[in-house]
Amino acid sequence: MTGLRITAGTLRGRRVPLPKRGGDLRPTSERARQAYFNIVGPRIAGARFLDLFAGTGIFSFEAVSRGAASSVAIDAAAAQAMGIEQLATTWDLPVKAIRADVLAGIKRLGDAVFDLVYADPPYSYEGYGELLAAIDRSVRLSAGALVAIEHRRREEPFGVPPEQLQFVRRAEYGEVWISVFATAD
């Protein structure tokens, strides 16, 4: 595979390169990615998108391709964050990368408000409850914002229910489940 293909929008067919060394990278399947964007549907138009555990930044690039106004991608790996920034500059896209552990990166978002959040932690991640709580308490979310978190099939990793986010649905794609939460409208 030479890269991950953007499946729709103005950048359709372009490829986001994979790093030379995959390391801990486990890209979401194209099918699951398309399903997520089908779930958010027309909400993507003009949305402010937050991409957590961004990896290659494919969700950020796909979001902007489909009409999001901007995206912030957070990833702990310097090479990943730098790759996202370079590609955003090359393609002249409103995508910003933050190199940080996701929980620390969330604290650096300041007053930025987001309409859509996608988190794709590594399967070995043990902090799902803490992640959901951090998004719930520390990320400024618009009314009706959607938060989607990818996790292993048949797991309920979140623990204590969040305060402002309500569980909406779960989408199941093979070994991947995407749990979707929303703020009140």
C-alpha positions as CSV (number, residue, x, y, z in Angstrom):
1,M,0.0,0.0,0.0
2,T,1.5,3.3,-1.0
3,G,-0.8,5.4,1.1
4,L,-4.4,5.8,2.4
5,R,-6.8,7.0,-0.3
6,I,-9.2,9.9,0.4
7,T,-12.6,8.5,-0.6
8,A,-14.7,11.6,-1.3
9,G,-14.8,15.4,-1.8
10,T,-12.4,17.8,-3.4
11,L,-9.3,15.6,-2.6
12,R,-10.9,12.3,-3.7
13,G,-8.4,9.8,-4.9
14,R,-5.4,11.6,-3.4
15,R,-3.2,9.4,-1.2
16,V,-2.0,10.3,2.3
17,P,1.4,8.6,2.6
18,L,2.1,5.9,5.2
19,P,5.3,6.3,7.2
20,K,8.3,4.3,6.0
21,R,8.2,2.4,9.4
22,G,4.7,1.6,10.5
23,G,5.5,1.4,14.2
24,D,2.4,1.5,16.2
25,L,0.3,2.7,13.3
26,R,-3.0,0.9,12.6
27,P,-5.0,2.8,10.1
28,T,-8.8,2.6,10.2
29,S,-10.1,0.6,7.2
30,E,-11.4,2.6,4.3
31,R,-14.8,1.0,4.9
32,A,-15.0,2.0,8.5
33,R,-13.8,5.6,7.6
34,Q,-16.5,5.9,4.9
35,A,-19.1,4.6,7.4
36,Y,-18.1,7.2,9.9
37,F,-18.4,10.0,7.4
38,N,-21.8,8.6,6.4
39,I,-22.9,8.8,10.0
40,V,-21.9,12.5,10.3
41,G,-23.4,13.2,6.9
42,P,-24.2,16.8,6.1
43,R,-22.8,17.9,9.5
44,I,-19.3,17.9,8.0
45,A,-20.0,21.0,5.9
46,G,-18.3,23.9,7.6
47,A,-17.4,21.8,10.7
48,R,-14.5,22.3,13.0
49,F,-12.9,18.8,13.2
50,L,-10.7,17.4,15.9
51,D,-8.7,14.3,15.1
52,L,-7.2,12.5,18.2
53,F,-4.5,9.9,17.8
54,A,-4.3,11.2,14.3
55,G,-1.6,9.0,12.9
56,T,-1.3,9.8,9.2
57,G,-4.0,12.5,9.5
58,I,-6.3,10.7,7.1
59,F,-9.4,11.6,9.1
60,S,-8.4,15.3,9.1
61,F,-7.7,15.3,5.3
62,E,-10.9,13.4,4.6
63,A,-12.9,15.8,6.7
64,V,-11.5,18.9,5.0
65,S,-11.9,17.2,1.6
66,R,-15.6,16.6,2.4
67,G,-16.2,20.2,3.4
68,A,-15.0,20.7,7.0
69,A,-13.8,24.3,7.6
70,S,-10.7,23.2,9.5
71,S,-9.1,20.3,11.4
72,V,-6.7,20.0,14.3
73,A,-4.8,16.7,14.5
74,I,-3.2,15.6,17.7
75,D,-0.6,12.8,17.7
76,A,2.3,12.0,20.1
77,A,4.7,10.9,17.4
78,A,6.9,13.8,16.1
79,A,7.2,12.2,12.6
80,Q,3.4,11.8,12.3
81,A,2.7,15.4,13.4
82,M,5.4,16.7,11.1
83,G,4.0,14.6,8.2
84,I,0.5,16.0,8.7
85,E,1.8,19.6,8.8
86,Q,3.9,19.1,5.7
87,L,1.0,17.6,3.7
88,A,-1.4,20.3,4.8
89,T,1.1,22.9,3.7
90,T,1.7,21.1,0.3
91,W,-2.0,20.8,-0.3
92,D,-2.8,24.2,1.2
93,L,-5.3,22.9,3.6
94,P,-6.6,24.3,7.0
95,V,-5.2,21.4,9.0
96,K,-3.0,22.0,12.0
97,A,-1.0,19.3,13.8
98,I,-0.2,19.3,17.5
99,R,2.6,17.0,18.6
100,A,1.5,15.8,22.1
101,D,0.1,13.0,24.1
102,V,-3.6,13.3,23.4
103,L,-4.6,14.2,26.9
104,A,-1.9,16.9,27.1
105,G,-2.8,18.1,23.6
106,I,-6.5,18.5,24.6
107,K,-5.3,21.0,27.2
108,R,-3.5,23.0,24.5
109,L,-6.7,23.6,22.4
110,G,-7.6,26.7,24.4
111,D,-10.8,28.3,23.3
112,A,-11.2,26.4,20.1
113,V,-14.7,25.0,19.6
114,F,-15.3,21.7,17.7
115,D,-18.3,20.3,16.0
116,L,-16.9,16.8,15.3
117,V,-14.3,14.7,17.2
118,Y,-12.8,11.4,16.1
119,A,-10.5,9.5,18.3
120,D,-8.6,6.3,17.2
121,P,-6.5,5.2,20.1
122,P,-4.2,2.1,19.7
123,Y,-5.9,-1.1,20.6
124,S,-3.6,-1.5,23.6
125,Y,-4.8,1.8,25.0
126,E,-6.1,1.5,28.5
127,G,-7.3,5.1,29.1
128,Y,-10.7,5.1,27.3
129,G,-12.5,6.3,30.4
130,E,-10.0,9.1,31.0
131,L,-10.1,10.0,27.3
132,L,-13.9,10.3,27.2
133,A,-13.8,12.3,30.4
134,A,-11.2,14.7,29.0
135,I,-13.2,15.2,25.8
136,D,-16.3,15.7,27.9
137,R,-14.8,18.2,30.4
138,S,-11.9,19.9,28.5
139,V,-12.8,20.1,24.8
140,R,-15.1,23.0,23.9
141,L,-17.9,21.3,21.9
142,S,-20.6,23.1,20.0
143,A,-24.3,22.3,20.6
144,G,-25.1,19.0,18.8
145,A,-21.4,18.1,18.5
146,L,-20.6,14.4,17.7
147,V,-17.7,12.6,19.4
148,A,-16.7,9.2,17.9
149,I,-14.3,6.9,19.6
150,E,-12.9,3.8,17.9
151,H,-12.3,0.7,20.0
152,R,-12.1,-3.1,19.8
153,R,-15.1,-5.1,19.0
154,R,-17.2,-6.3,21.9
155,E,-15.5,-4.0,24.4
156,E,-17.2,-1.4,26.6
157,P,-14.1,0.5,27.6
158,F,-15.6,3.8,28.8
159,G,-16.5,3.2,32.5
160,V,-18.2,6.1,34.2
161,P,-20.7,7.9,31.9
162,P,-19.6,11.4,30.8
163,E,-21.4,14.5,32.1
164,Q,-22.4,16.4,29.0
165,L,-22.0,13.7,26.3
166,Q,-24.8,11.2,25.7
167,F,-24.2,7.8,24.0
168,V,-26.0,7.9,20.6
169,R,-25.0,4.7,18.8
170,R,-22.4,2.2,18.0
171,A,-21.3,1.3,14.4
172,E,-19.7,-2.1,14.0
173,Y,-17.2,-2.9,11.3
174,G,-15.4,-6.3,11.7
175,E,-13.0,-6.0,14.6
176,V,-13.7,-2.2,14.9
177,W,-16.5,-0.6,16.8
178,I,-17.1,3.1,16.7
179,S,-19.0,4.5,19.7
180,V,-20.7,7.8,19.0
181,F,-21.6,10.4,21.7
182,A,-23.3,13.8,21.3
183,T,-23.9,17.0,23.1
184,A,-27.4,18.4,23.6
185,D,-28.7,20.5,20.7
